Amino acid sequence: MTDQAVDAGGTTASEEGQGRRPAAESSATPDVAHAGEPQPAATKGQFLGRTRELKELRADIERAGLDTIAGRKAPRARVLLIAGRPGSGRTALAEELVRQVGDRYPDGVLRARLTEPDGTPVPTERTARDLLTALGLTAPAGADQDDLSERLREALATRRTLLLLDDAADAEQVDALLPENPDCLVVAVSGGPLTGIPDVRPCTLGGMDTKSALELLDRYTGSVRITVDPRAAEGLVEICGAQPAALVLAGAWLAHRPTSAVADLAKQLRTDGDEGPVLERVFRLTYAALPSAAARILRLLSLAPAGLVDPQTASALAGCSVGAARTALDDFTALGLVRAMESPLPQYEVPGVLLPLLRSLTGTEDRAAEIQLARARMLERTVRLLVSCRAITETDSSPAREKLAGMPRALRFPNPRAAADWLRIRQPALLAAARVAVADGELDTLARRLMAALVKALVAHVGTQAAAPELYGIHRLVLDVAERRNLPREKAAALLNLADLDARTGRTTDALARYRAALDAGRQANDPYASGRAMESVGGAHQELGDYDRAADWYGRALAQRLARDERADAARLHGRIATVHTYAGRYGEALLNWRSAVTGHRRTGDVAGLARALSEMARVQEYAGRPEESLVTCQEAVEWARRADDVRLQAALQLRLADTLDRLGDPTAAGLHRSTAERMLGDELPESASTREHDRNACEIRSASDKD
């Protein structure tokens, strides 16, 4: 559970937000009504108190470990544990320690949060991937926990890095991420001991010292109300257990009631002394004073994915205007109920220590149907923003322009850069929204729309390759919904997409299993496209594994379906794929038969570029088969078609192939002329003859993924 910490400005800093890096600068967002307003004054400051704990933690860094005492070199990074209950300021202490000692670690500080706001442990594979991304490294999409943990350890083995692991649920989470490098330092934050990790240096937090606690109250109330009744102030600190989270709410309550004395608040809390923990009592006082509309908005913030809120999310949850939601969020910030994040866009987070209280209120004061409606409004708003985010990149498309024009102004982005910035900054919340929607199980239609819109937006702004890890996770969620709802068509699509990503990252065996499952789902759905694509992809996987007989067989099955449906362009392409595997297997006669069929098919469909490439490959096979004269004629024809297709690189490659063939036929003069022609075509960019041939061969092969997906 997230707790709250205190900085010198008197604001609450939730543990989740402490580890979040500021996002890149953004020029505009759909909600710009308050973009120019300053943040609340209590959002900046210096760390307060915990002098003794900081001194002990710094001493623990220097103290010899058990391995050193035993005369052995430490095999892993040292682990400092900051343990405390939610609301004790444990993350703020960890951040202050990192600030003080961070310059000792030239390779920087890495931060990760290991528990979701609802208490669910974050999967280690997601954490490891995020840390690798922070290091500027990439990992294959769909890689498992062990692979990613090993990659992270390899990356940290040569770095001197400080790793802050916030809100660890158990020792296993921390152990999986520990660098095997004694030059690194790990600062772990948890609610209890990390049993099982050797030589952990624990620092257990209680309340703040009285002086620091009074100074915290002073920042909210002003010095007068503290100095005129110091005993009442000390009594309030004692009632609050000197816990920063409770003191922050108490200070904010007093700050909004300048005529109330500290003793008045202390008396109310004593009166309610038997009605739950002090944090809950102070929260109830603050909540009870809110107008009904604001109280409802606050309750519904408990539904925000990952506790991350922006005005659009709050507006959708409450069914109010974006401006009213922004005003409410700023008011909640001043009351210590939410925290404004450092971001170029207006963003807030709900402190995890308050989330159980908000959920309890939502469960008792809002009907189940109202809660479900709020979730549906939030998902619908998110879908529309994602559609707008993608549509802004298609400004040359009339349908896209019409779609944008039909949207409310608050949902439109002024330019693609603003949309890309919004997508990048809100990506953690968007991915969390997809996970929450799928886990909910009651809004699967909206969940499917959300995931489809998110995939399209990521591909439009980030690209398929760069967004592959996120896409892999989304497709797995789609698969979960499809299996739960028995949707074979969606299941087939998800399996195909997952298998494509597996194939691109070298997990061909896994890809093959998924392609076969997609084939079964496609047949169940009576979807000829999915089943045909699956059969072709099964063939591609067998080809990648070197099983050319099975590859030819599966390509043949896919070809039979294409021919039955009179899909001539796809049939011509499949003839080429069959010819390719026959060539790899050394069956040149069958390869030539299929290349001739491919040439005929491309000629009938008018695909000039495809015809040129097919003739080029046919000439190659004729050369392999020991028929150079036929290869020469075919290659010359291919040059003519490549010229018609305006494919200069293919023309140059074919000129080089002609030169090599003429050399073997004993005509070096003509071969030199063709090489000169190729050089004129490509100039200094011309690759070596062998590499050009290899490039040309690979460029003409069709991978297992269909271009239609």
C-alpha positions in Angstrom: 0.0 0.0 0.0 1.3 3.4 -0.9 1.9 5.8 2.0 2.5 9.5 2.3 5.6 11.4 3.0 6.3 15.1 3.7 8.6 17.6 2.1 9.4 21.1 3.3 6.6 22.6 1.4 4.1 20.7 3.5 2.7 18.6 0.7 2.0 14.9 0.7 4.2 13.0 -1.6 2.9 9.5 -2.2 5.4 6.8 -2.6 4.2 5.9 -6.1 4.8 9.4 -7.3 8.2 9.8 -5.8 9.7 7.3 -8.2 8.1 8.8 -11.3 10.2 10.8 -13.7 8.9 14.0 -15.2 7.6 13.5 -18.6 8.8 15.3 -21.7 7.7 18.8 -22.5 4.3 19.1 -24.2 2.9 21.9 -26.3 -0.8 21.3 -25.7 -3.3 18.8 -24.5 -7.1 18.3 -25.0 -7.5 20.0 -21.6 -5.8 23.3 -21.6 -8.2 25.4 -19.6 -5.9 25.6 -16.6 -2.6 24.9 -18.3 -1.1 28.4 -17.6 -2.1 28.5 -13.9 0.7 28.0 -11.3 0.7 24.9 -9.2 -0.3 25.2 -5.5 2.3 26.9 -3.4 2.7 23.8 -1.2 4.1 21.6 -4.0 7.8 22.3 -3.5 10.2 22.2 -0.6 12.9 20.3 1.2 12.8 17.0 3.2 11.8 17.3 6.9 13.0 15.4 9.9 14.3 11.8 10.1 17.9 13.0 10.9 18.7 9.9 13.0 17.4 7.5 10.4 19.3 9.1 7.6 22.5 9.0 9.7 22.0 5.3 10.4 21.2 4.5 6.7 24.3 6.3 5.5 26.4 4.5 8.1 25.0 1.2 6.9 26.2 1.9 3.4 29.8 2.1 4.7 29.6 -0.7 7.2 31.3 -4.0 6.3 29.0 -6.8 5.2 29.1 -10.4 6.4 31.0 -11.5 3.3 33.7 -8.8 3.8 34.0 -9.8 7.5 34.4 -13.5 6.4 37.1 -12.4 3.9 35.0 -13.0 0.8 34.0 -10.5 -1.9 30.4 -9.6 -1.7 28.6 -11.3 -4.6 25.6 -8.9 -4.8 24.6 -5.4 -4.2 24.0 -4.2 -0.6 20.4 -3.9 0.4 19.1 -1.2 2.7 15.5 -1.7 3.9 13.3 1.1 5.0 10.3 -0.6 6.7 7.2 1.3 7.9 3.5 1.3 7.8 1.6 3.3 5.2 1.6 6.9 6.1 5.0 6.8 7.9 6.9 8.7 5.2 9.0 5.7 4.2 9.3 6.6 0.5 10.2 10.3 1.2 13.0 9.0 3.5 14.2 6.7 0.7 14.1 9.5 -1.8 16.0 11.8 0.6 18.7 9.1 1.1 18.9 8.7 -2.7 19.3 12.5 -3.1 22.1 12.6 -0.5 24.2 9.6 -1.8 23.1 9.5 -5.5 26.3 11.3 -6.7 28.3 8.3 -5.6 26.7 6.2 -8.3 27.8 7.7 -11.6 25.5 5.5 -13.7 22.4 7.0 -12.1 19.4 6.1 -10.1 16.7 3.6 -11.2 13.3 3.6 -9.6 10.6 0.9 -9.6 7.3 0.5 -7.8 6.6 -3.1 -6.9 3.0 -2.9 -5.8 -0.1 -1.6 -7.5 -2.2 1.0 -5.6 -4.8 -1.8 -4.9 -2.1 -3.9 -3.3 -1.5 -6.3 -6.2 2.2 -7.1 -6.7 3.6 -5.8 -10.0 4.8 -8.8 -12.1 8.6 -8.9 -12.0 8.8 -9.2 -15.8 7.1 -5.8 -16.1 9.4 -4.2 -13.5 12.5 -5.6 -15.1 11.4 -4.4 -18.6 10.8 -0.9 -17.3 14.2 -0.8 -15.6 15.9 -2.0 -18.9 14.0 0.8 -20.7 15.2 3.3 -18.2 18.8 2.1 -18.9 18.2 2.7 -22.6 18.1 -1.0 -23.4 15.5 -3.1 -25.2 14.2 -6.6 -24.4 12.3 -8.9 -26.7 8.6 -8.6 -26.5 7.1 -11.4 -24.5 10.3 -12.4 -22.8 9.6 -14.2 -19.5 10.6 -13.1 -16.0 13.8 -15.2 -15.8 15.1 -13.9 -19.1 14.4 -10.3 -18.3 15.8 -10.5 -14.8 19.0 -12.0 -16.3 19.2 -9.3 -18.9 18.8 -6.7 -16.1 21.6 -8.3 -14.0 23.9 -8.4 -17.1 23.2 -4.7 -17.7 23.9 -3.7 -14.1 27.0 -6.0 -13.8 29.3 -3.2 -15.3 27.4 -0.2 -13.9 27.6 1.6 -10.6 23.9 2.2 -10.0 21.5 3.0 -7.2 18.3 1.1 -7.4 15.2 2.3 -5.4 12.6 -0.5 -5.1 9.4 1.1 -3.7 6.6 -0.7 -1.9 8.0 -4.2 -2.1 5.4 -6.8 -1.2 7.9 -9.6 -0.4 11.5 -10.6 -0.6 11.0 -12.6 -3.8 10.2 -9.4 -5.7 13.4 -7.7 -4.5 15.6 -10.8 -4.9 14.7 -11.2 -8.6 16.0 -7.7 -9.3 19.1 -7.6 -7.2 22.3 -6.7 -9.2 25.1 -9.2 -8.9 27.5 -6.3 -8.5 28.7 -5.1 -5.1 29.3 -1.6 -6.5 25.5 -1.1 -6.8 23.2 -0.2 -3.9 19.6 -1.2 -3.5 17.2 0.8 -1.3 14.1 -1.2 -0.7 10.9 0.2 0.8 8.5 -2.3 2.4 5.9 -2.7 5.1 7.9 -5.4 6.9 11.1 -7.5 6.9 12.5 -9.0 3.7 13.2 -12.5 5.1 15.3 -14.5 2.8 17.7 -11.8 1.5 21.0 -12.1 3.3 22.7 -9.1 5.0 19.7 -6.7 4.7 20.2 -3.5 6.7 16.8 -2.6 8.1 15.6 0.8 9.2 12.2 0.6 10.9 10.2 3.8 10.9 7.9 5.0 13.7 6.5 8.5 14.1 8.4 11.7 13.4 10.2 13.5 16.2 8.0 16.1 17.9 10.0 19.1 16.7 9.7 18.1 13.1 6.0 17.2 13.5 5.3 20.6 14.9 7.2 22.3 12.1 5.1 20.3 9.6 1.9 21.6 11.2 3.4 25.1 11.3 3.7 25.1 7.5 0.0 24.7 7.1 -1.4 26.6 10.1 1.2 29.3 10.4 3.4 29.9 13.5 0.8 31.8 15.5 -1.6 29.0 16.2 1.2 26.7 17.2 3.0 29.2 19.5 -0.1 30.4 21.3 -1.0 26.9 22.4 2.1 24.7 22.1 0.6 22.1 24.4 -2.5 21.7 22.2 -0.1 21.4 19.2 1.9 18.7 20.9 -1.3 16.9 21.9 -2.4 16.9 18.3 1.0 15.5 17.3 0.6 12.8 19.9 -3.0 11.9 18.8 -1.7 11.6 15.2 1.1 9.3 16.3 3.5 11.8 14.7 2.6 10.1 11.4 3.2 12.4 8.4 0.1 11.3 6.5 -2.2 12.1 9.4 -0.4 15.3 10.2 -0.7 16.6 6.6 -4.5 16.1 6.6 -4.7 17.7 10.1 -2.6 20.7 9.0 -4.6 21.1 5.8 -7.9 20.9 7.8 -6.6 23.7 10.0 -5.3 25.8 7.1 -8.8 25.9 5.6 -10.3 27.0 8.9 -8.3 30.0 10.0 -10.7 30.7 12.9 -10.3 27.2 14.4 -7.7 26.6 17.1 -5.4 23.6 17.2 -7.1 22.6 20.4 -10.5 22.4 18.6 -9.2 19.8 16.2 -7.4 17.8 18.9 -10.7 17.8 20.9 -12.7 16.4 18.0 -10.1 13.7 17.4 -10.2 12.7 21.0 -13.9 12.6 21.0 -13.8 10.2 18.0 -11.0 8.2 19.6 -12.8 4.9 19.5 -13.8 5.1 15.9 -10.8 3.8 14.0 -7.2 4.8 13.3 -6.3 8.5 13.6 -5.7 8.8 9.8 -9.2 7.6 9.1 -10.6 10.0 11.7 -8.8 13.0 10.2 -9.8 12.0 6.8 -13.5 11.7 7.8 -13.4 15.3 9.2 -11.9 16.6 5.9 -14.4 14.5 3.8 -17.4 15.6 5.9 -16.7 19.3 5.1 -16.7 18.8 1.3 -19.7 19.8 -0.8 -21.6 16.8 -2.0 -20.5 17.2 -5.6 -16.8 17.4 -4.6 -17.2 14.5 -2.2 -18.6 12.4 -5.0 -15.7 13.3 -7.3 -13.3 12.4 -4.5 -14.9 9.0 -3.9 -14.9 8.1 -7.6 -11.2 8.8 -7.9 -10.7 5.4 -6.3 -11.6 4.0 -9.7 -8.8 5.7 -11.5 -6.4 3.1 -13.0 -3.1 2.9 -11.0 -4.3 5.8 -8.9 -3.3 8.2 -11.7 -5.8 11.0 -12.5 -6.0 13.8 -15.0 -8.9 16.2 -15.4 -10.3 14.1 -18.3 -10.4 11.0 -16.2 -12.0 12.8 -13.2 -14.5 14.5 -15.5 -15.5 11.2 -17.0 -15.8 9.4 -13.7 -18.0 12.1 -12.2 -19.9 13.1 -15.3 -18.9 16.8 -14.9 -17.1 19.3 -17.1 -13.3 19.1 -17.5 -12.9 22.5 -16.0 -14.9 21.6 -12.9 -12.9 18.4 -12.5 -9.6 20.4 -12.7 -10.8 22.8 -10.1 -11.8 19.9 -7.8 -8.4 18.2 -8.2 -6.6 21.4 -7.3 -8.8 21.8 -4.2 -8.1 18.2 -3.2 -4.4 18.9 -3.6 -4.6 21.8 -1.2 -6.4 19.5 1.3 -3.8 16.8 1.1 -6.2 14.4 -0.6 -4.4 14.0 -3.9 -0.9 15.0 -5.1 -0.1 17.1 -8.1 2.6 15.3 -10.2 5.6 16.9 -11.8 4.5 16.8 -15.4 4.0 19.2 -18.3 0.4 18.0 -18.4 -2.0 18.4 -15.4 -1.7 15.1 -13.6 -2.4 13.9 -10.1 -2.2 10.7 -8.1 -4.3 9.5 -5.3 -2.1 8.5 -2.3 -2.3 4.8 -1.8 -2.8 5.2 2.0 -6.1 6.9 1.2 -7.4 4.5 -1.5 -8.9 2.0 1.0 -10.8 4.8 2.7 -12.1 6.1 -0.6 -13.1 2.6 -1.8 -14.9 2.0 1.5 -16.9 5.2 1.0 -17.7 4.3 -2.6 -19.0 1.0 -1.6 -21.3 2.4 1.1 -22.4 5.7 -0.5 -22.7 4.8 -4.2 -24.8 2.1 -5.8 -23.2 -0.6 -7.7 -24.9 0.6 -10.9 -23.5 4.1 -10.4 -20.0 2.7 -9.9 -20.3 0.6 -13.1 -21.6 3.6 -15.0 -18.7 5.7 -13.8 -16.2 3.0 -15.0 -18.0 2.8 -18.3 -17.8 6.7 -18.8 -14.1 6.6 -18.0 -13.4 3.8 -20.5 -15.5 5.5 -23.1 -13.7 8.8 -22.7 -10.4 7.0 -22.9 -11.4 5.3 -26.1 -12.4 8.6 -27.7 -9.2 10.3 -26.7 -7.2 7.4 -28.2 -9.2 7.6 -31.4 -8.5 11.4 -31.5 -4.9 10.7 -30.8 -4.6 8.4 -33.7 -6.8 10.4 -36.1 -4.6 13.5 -35.8 -1.9 11.6 -37.5 -4.1 11.0 -40.6 -4.7 14.5 -41.6 -4.6 13.6 -45.3 -7.6 11.2 -44.8 -11.0 12.7 -45.3 -12.7 10.1 -43.0 -10.1 11.0 -40.3 -10.8 14.7 -40.7 -14.5 14.1 -40.5 -14.1 12.0 -37.4 -12.0 14.7 -35.7 -14.4 17.5 -36.7 -17.3 15.5 -35.1 -15.6 15.3 -31.7 -16.1 17.8 -28.9 -13.4 20.4 -28.7 -12.1 19.1 -25.3 -11.2 15.7 -26.9 -9.3 17.1 -29.9 -5.6 17.6 -30.0 -4.2 20.7 -31.8 -1.4 18.8 -33.6 0.3 15.4 -33.8 3.1 16.4 -31.4 0.6 17.2 -28.7 -1.1 13.9 -29.2 2.2 12.0 -29.1 3.1 13.8 -25.8 -0.2 12.9 -24.3 0.1 9.3 -25.3 3.6 9.0 -23.9 2.8 10.7 -20.6 -0.5 8.9 -20.0 0.8 5.5 -21.2 1.2 4.0 -17.7 -2.4 5.0 -16.9 -3.7 3.8 -20.3 -2.1 0.4 -19.9 -3.4 0.1 -16.4 -6.9 1.0 -17.6 -6.7 -1.9 -20.1 -5.6 -4.3 -17.4 -8.3 -3.1 -15.0 -11.0 -3.3 -17.6 -10.1 -6.9 -18.5 -9.9 -7.9 -14.8 -13.3 -6.3 -14.1 -15.0 -8.7 -16.5 -18.2 -6.7 -16.7 -17.3 -4.3 -19.4 -15.6 -6.5 -22.0 -17.1 -4.7 -25.0 -15.6 -1.4 -23.8 -12.4 -3.2 -22.8 -12.0 -4.6 -26.4 -12.6 -1.2 -27.9 -10.1 0.4 -25.5 -7.4 -2.2 -26.4 -8.0 -1.8 -30.2 -7.8 2.0 -29.9 -4.7 1.8 -27.8 -2.9 -0.6 -30.2 -3.7 1.7 -33.2 -2.6 4.8 -31.3 0.7 3.2 -30.3 1.4 2.0 -33.8 0.6 5.4 -35.3 2.8 7.4 -32.9 5.5 4.9 -31.8 5.6 2.2 -34.4 5.1 -1.5 -34.3 8.7 -2.4 -33.5 9.2 0.2 -30.8 5.9 -0.5 -29.1 6.2 -4.3 -29.4 6.5 -5.0 -25.6 3.3 -2.9 -24.9 1.5 -4.5 -27.8 2.4 -8.0 -26.6 0.8 -7.3 -23.2 -2.3 -5.8 -24.9 -2.7 -8.8 -27.2 -2.5 -11.1 -24.2 -5.3 -9.2 -22.6 -7.4 -9.4 -25.8 -6.8 -13.2 -25.7 -8.0 -13.4 -22.1 -11.2 -11.6 -23.0 -11.7 -13.7 -26.2 -11.3 -16.9 -24.3 -13.6 -15.8 -21.4 -16.3 -14.7 -23.8 -15.8 -17.5 -26.3 -15.0 -15.2 -29.2 -13.1 -17.3 -31.7 -12.5 -14.6 -34.3 -10.9 -12.3 -31.7 -9.0 -15.2 -30.2 -7.6 -16.0 -33.6 -6.5 -12.4 -34.2 -4.9 -12.2 -30.8 -3.0 -15.5 -31.2 -1.8 -14.4 -34.7 -0.5 -11.1 -33.3 1.2 -12.8 -30.4 2.7 -15.4 -32.6 4.1 -12.7 -35.0 5.8 -11.0 -32.1 7.2 -14.3 -30.9 8.5 -15.0 -34.4 10.2 -11.6 -34.6 12.0 -12.2 -31.4 13.3 -15.7 -32.2 10.8 -17.8 -30.3 9.8 -19.7 -33.4 8.7 -22.8 -31.5 6.3 -20.7 -29.4 5.1 -18.9 -32.5 4.4 -22.2 -34.2 2.2 -23.4 -31.3 0.3 -20.1 -31.4 -0.2 -20.2 -35.1 -1.7 -23.7 -34.9 -4.0 -22.5 -32.1 -5.0 -19.5 -34.3 -5.8 -21.9 -37.1 -8.2 -23.9 -34.9 -9.8 -20.6 -33.7 -10.1 -19.3 -37.3 -11.8 -22.5 -38.4 -14.2 -22.4 -35.4 -15.1 -18.8 -36.4 -15.4 -19.8 -40.0 -13.0 -16.9 -40.8 -11.2 -17.7 -44.1 -8.7 -14.8 -43.7 -7.6 -15.9 -40.2 -7.3 -19.6 -41.1 -5.5 -18.8 -44.4 -3.1 -16.4 -42.6 -2.5 -19.0 -39.9 -1.7 -21.8 -42.4 0.7 -19.5 -44.2 2.3 -18.5 -40.9 2.7 -22.2 -39.8 4.5 -22.7 -43.0 6.7 -19.7 -42.3 7.5 -21.1 -38.9 8.5 -24.5 -40.3 10.6 -22.7 -42.9 12.4 -20.8 -40.1 13.0 -24.1 -38.3 14.5 -25.6 -41.4 11.7 -28.1 -42.0 11.2 -27.4 -45.6 8.9 -30.3 -46.4 6.4 -29.3 -43.8 6.8 -25.6 -44.8 6.0 -26.5 -48.5 3.0 -28.6 -47.3 1.5 -25.8 -45.2 2.1 -23.2 -47.9 0.3 -25.6 -50.3 -2.7 -25.7 -48.0 -2.8 -22.0 -47.8 -2.5 -21.8 -51.6 -5.4 -24.1 -52.1 -7.6 -21.9 -50.0 -6.5 -18.8 -51.9 -7.1 -20.4 -55.3 -10.6 -21.6 -54.1 -11.4 -18.0 -53.2 -9.9 -16.6 -56.4 -7.5 -14.5 -54.5 -4.9 -14.2 -57.3 -2.4 -11.8 -55.8 -2.1 -13.9 -52.6 -1.9 -17.1 -54.7 1.0 -15.6 -56.7 2.8 -14.7 -53.5 2.3 -18.2 -52.1 3.7 -19.7 -55.2 6.8 -17.7 -54.5 7.0 -18.9 -50.9 6.7 -22.5 -52.0 9.4 -22.0 -54.6 11.6 -20.5 -52.0 11.5 -23.5 -49.6 12.0 -25.8 -52.6 15.1 -23.8 -53.4 16.4 -24.1 -49.8 15.8 -27.9 -50.0 17.7 -28.1 -53.3 14.6 -29.1 -55.4 15.3 -26.7 -58.2 12.8 -28.3 -60.7 9.9 -27.8 -58.3 11.1 -24.4 -57.4 11.2 -23.3 -61.1 7.7 -24.6 -61.6 6.4 -22.5 -58.7 8.3 -19.4 -59.8 6.8 -19.7 -63.3 3.3 -19.9 -61.6 4.2 -16.9 -59.5 5.3 -15.0 -62.7 2.0 -15.8 -64.4 0.0 -14.8 -61.4 1.8 -11.4 -61.0 1.4 -10.8 -64.8 -2.4 -11.4 -64.6 -2.9 -9.2 -61.6 -0.7 -6.4 -63.2 1.8 -6.4 -60.3 4.8 -5.1 -62.1 7.1 -5.0 -59.1 6.1 -8.5 -58.0 6.7 -9.7 -61.5 10.2 -8.3 -61.6 11.1 -9.8 -58.3 9.7 -13.2 -59.3 11.7 -13.2 -62.5 14.8 -12.2 -60.5 14.3 -15.2 -58.2 13.6 -17.5 -61.1 16.9 -16.4 -62.7 18.7 -17.2 -59.5 17.2 -20.7 -59.3 18.1 -21.3 -63.0 21.7 -20.3 -62.1 21.7 -22.7 -59.1 20.4 -25.5 -61.4 23.3 -25.0 -63.8 21.4 -23.4 -66.6 23.3 -20.1 -67.0 22.0 -19.3 -70.5 18.4 -19.5 -69.4 19.3 -17.5 -66.3 20.8 -14.8 -68.5 17.6 -14.5 -70.6 15.3 -14.5 -67.5 17.5 -11.9 -65.8 17.4 -9.6 -68.8 13.6 -9.8 -68.8 13.6 -9.1 -65.0 15.7 -6.0 -65.7 13.1 -4.7 -68.1 10.3 -5.2 -65.6 12.3 -3.7 -62.8 12.8 -0.6 -65.0 9.0 -0.4 -65.6 8.5 -0.7 -61.8 11.0 2.1 -61.2 12.9 -0.1 -58.7 16.5 1.2 -59.1 18.0 -1.0 -56.4 16.5 -4.1 -57.9 17.8 -3.0 -61.4 21.3 -2.6 -60.0 21.2 -6.0 -58.3 20.1 -7.6 -61.5 22.8 -5.9 -63.4 25.4 -7.3 -61.0 23.8 -10.8 -61.4 24.0 -10.4 -65.2 27.7 -9.5 -64.8 28.4 -12.6 -62.7 26.5 -14.8 -65.1 28.4 -13.4 -68.1 31.7 -14.0 -66.2 30.8 -17.6 -65.9 29.9 -17.8 -69.6 33.3 -16.3 -70.5 32.3 -12.8 -71.6 34.2 -10.5 -69.2 33.8 -7.4 -71.4 30.0 -7.6 -71.3 30.2 -8.3 -67.5 32.2 -5.1 -67.0 29.6 -3.1 -68.8 26.8 -4.4 -66.6 28.9 -3.6 -63.5 29.5 -0.1 -64.7 25.7 0.3 -65.3 25.0 -0.8 -61.7 27.6 1.6 -60.4 26.0 4.5 -62.2 22.6 3.6 -60.8 23.6 3.5 -57.2 26.9 5.5 -57.1 28.8 5.3 -53.8 25.9 3.5 -52.1 26.5 0.4 -54.2 27.2 -2.6 -51.9 29.6 -5.4 -52.7 28.3 -7.8 -55.3 27.8 -10.7 -52.8 26.2 -8.6 -50.2 23.9 -7.0 -52.8 22.7 -10.4 -53.9 22.1 -11.4 -50.3 20.2 -8.2 -49.6 18.1 -8.7 -52.7 17.3 -12.3 -51.7 16.2 -11.3 -48.2 14.3 -8.3 -49.4 12.2 -10.5 -51.7 11.3 -13.1 -49.1 8.0 -12.6 -47.3 8.1 -13.1 -43.6 5.6 -15.2 -41.7 3.6 -12.1 -40.7 1.0 -11.0 -43.1 1.1 -7.4 -44.3 -2.6 -7.1 -43.6 -2.0 -7.1 -39.8 
